[in-house]
Amino acid sequence: MNRYLKIMTIIVIVAVGILGTVVFAQSLASEWNRGNWWSYLDGTHTGYVQCRPSYVEFGQWRAARGYFQLYQKDAYGSFIANSGIVYTEWGTGPNDSRVLSRTKPIYGTMNINHPITFWYDFVRVPVGNQWPLSVPND
């Protein structure tokens, strides 16, 4: 019985390792990403957005830049914590293969009655259109 348990343990460890590698590789394949991470150690929430201007999404548009906002409100609608709108830098053109990213933490409460709101979007440039030459100030 001990030998059977050891063999099954090894099989499970190998299977979990392979599955984890596949999931991790698929997450790296995405050309744009966003997220909201929570830390139980210090009560921070960290917002994240990334994009690659050279990547054509759905054959229709490229992301010139990304942005997000992360906030928490109390029961009366007042902000407890607010990141403001956080932008990546602008891509230089449709051939810009850099990954543009930004993160920013907020220090909210751990009260489940005050949920964290995270939203994101991208400044989209349709394929074939001219890249923005002048950009508004942040």
C-alpha positions in Angstrom: 0.0 0.0 0.0 2.9 2.4 0.8 4.3 1.9 -2.7 0.9 2.6 -4.3 0.6 5.8 -2.3 4.1 7.0 -3.4 3.4 6.3 -7.0 0.0 8.1 -6.9 1.7 11.1 -5.2 4.3 11.3 -7.9 1.7 11.1 -10.6 -0.4 13.9 -9.0 2.6 16.2 -8.6 3.7 15.7 -12.2 0.2 16.3 -13.5 -0.2 19.4 -11.5 3.2 20.7 -12.6 2.3 20.1 -16.3 -1.1 21.8 -16.0 0.4 24.7 -14.1 3.1 25.2 -16.8 0.4 25.2 -19.6 -1.8 27.7 -17.8 1.2 30.0 -17.1 2.4 29.8 -20.7 -1.1 30.6 -22.0 -1.3 33.7 -19.7 2.0 34.9 -21.1 0.7 34.6 -24.7 -1.8 37.4 -24.2 -0.7 40.7 -25.7 -2.8 42.8 -23.4 -3.6 42.1 -19.8 -5.2 43.6 -16.7 -5.6 42.6 -13.1 -6.3 43.5 -9.5 -4.3 41.7 -6.8 -5.2 41.7 -3.1 -2.6 41.4 -0.4 -3.8 40.1 2.9 -0.5 41.1 4.6 -1.0 44.8 4.4 -4.5 45.4 3.0 -3.3 46.7 -0.4 -5.0 46.2 -3.7 -2.8 46.6 -6.8 -4.2 47.4 -10.2 -2.3 46.5 -13.4 -2.7 47.0 -17.1 -0.4 46.2 -20.1 -0.6 46.4 -23.8 1.6 45.9 -26.9 0.9 48.5 -29.6 2.1 46.2 -32.4 -0.5 43.5 -31.6 -3.7 43.6 -33.7 -6.7 42.6 -31.6 -9.5 40.7 -33.4 -8.0 41.9 -36.7 -9.6 45.3 -36.0 -7.6 47.5 -33.6 -4.3 48.1 -31.8 -3.9 49.5 -28.3 -2.0 52.8 -28.3 -2.0 52.8 -24.5 -3.9 51.2 -21.6 -5.4 52.7 -18.4 -7.2 51.6 -15.3 -8.8 52.9 -12.1 -9.0 51.0 -8.8 -11.2 52.4 -6.0 -13.2 51.5 -2.9 -16.2 53.3 -1.6 -18.0 53.3 1.7 -21.7 52.7 2.2 -22.4 56.4 1.5 -20.6 56.4 -1.8 -17.6 58.3 -0.6 -14.1 57.1 -1.7 -12.2 55.2 0.9 -9.3 54.7 -1.5 -8.8 55.8 -5.1 -5.9 55.3 -7.6 -7.2 57.9 -10.0 -6.9 57.0 -13.6 -3.5 55.4 -14.2 -2.1 55.4 -17.8 0.6 53.5 -19.5 2.9 55.6 -21.8 1.8 56.0 -25.4 3.0 53.6 -28.0 5.1 55.2 -30.7 3.3 53.5 -33.6 1.9 50.3 -35.0 5.4 48.7 -35.1 6.1 49.4 -31.5 6.6 45.9 -30.0 7.3 47.0 -26.4 5.0 45.9 -23.6 3.7 49.0 -22.0 2.5 48.5 -18.5 1.6 50.3 -15.2 0.7 49.2 -11.7 -0.5 51.2 -8.7 -1.5 50.0 -5.3 -4.3 51.5 -3.1 -4.6 51.0 0.6 -8.2 50.1 1.3 -10.1 48.4 4.1 -10.7 44.6 4.4 -14.4 45.2 5.0 -16.4 42.9 2.6 -19.3 45.4 2.6 -17.0 47.9 0.8 -15.9 46.0 -2.4 -13.1 47.1 -4.6 -14.0 48.3 -8.1 -11.4 47.8 -10.9 -12.0 48.9 -14.5 -9.7 49.2 -17.4 -9.7 50.1 -21.1 -7.4 50.9 -24.0 -7.0 53.8 -26.4 -7.8 51.9 -29.5 -6.5 52.8 -33.0 -8.3 51.0 -35.8 -6.1 49.0 -38.2 -5.1 51.1 -41.2 -5.8 54.4 -39.4 -3.1 57.0 -38.8 -1.4 56.7 -35.3 -2.2 59.6 -33.1 0.4 62.3 -33.7 -0.5 64.6 -30.8 -1.5 63.2 -27.5 -3.4 64.9 -24.7 -1.6 65.7 -21.5 -2.1 63.3 -18.6 
